[in-house]
Amino acid sequence: MSLTEVLVAVALAVGLAGILVPLLPGSALIFAAILVWALTVGSAGGWAVLALATVLLLVGTVVKYAVPGKRLKDAGIPASTQWIGAAVGIVGFFLVPVVGIVLGFVLGVYLAEHRRVGSAQAWPSTKHALRAVGLSILIELTAGLLATLAWVVGVVAT
């Protein structure tokens, strides 16, 4: 393996970790790492790997919002609750490093639902939102792993 491939592999690992721990833009980092590799390799195979990885990451990004969003809508959780959860999650990100975004999201959804439907239904709605977040992370992680696998196949093939 060349130094470039080692550095790209490290960046891919950091990108995958960034998907699991929402501290880094995981998918963007994976794309950037494969782009650097494709530019360095400069072959048709390298560009094909980049194209495949791009499609996988884009599809993963679309699906990671569409599927959980539909499930939340089906569960009767309005978009306003999701936006409040996201806003409080962003605040939490700055107040409590690493886990603050998740804690803030849960708190925001719970408070919004408590205000909207009362305390009896707030926690079930929050659990739906947490499952949706978990599904979103799983979808993005799958896309990131598939893009990384495409890169590994590309490295072996070139």
Secondary structure, DSSP 8 states (H G I E B T S, - for coil): --HHHHHHHHHHHHHHHHHHSTTS-HHHHHHHHHHHHHHHH-SHHHHHHHHHHHHHHHHHHHHHHHHHHHHHHHTT--HHHHHHHHHHHHHHHHHSTTTHHHHHHHHHHHHHHHHHH-HHHHHHHHHHHHHHHHHHHHHHHHHHHHHHHHHHHHHHH-
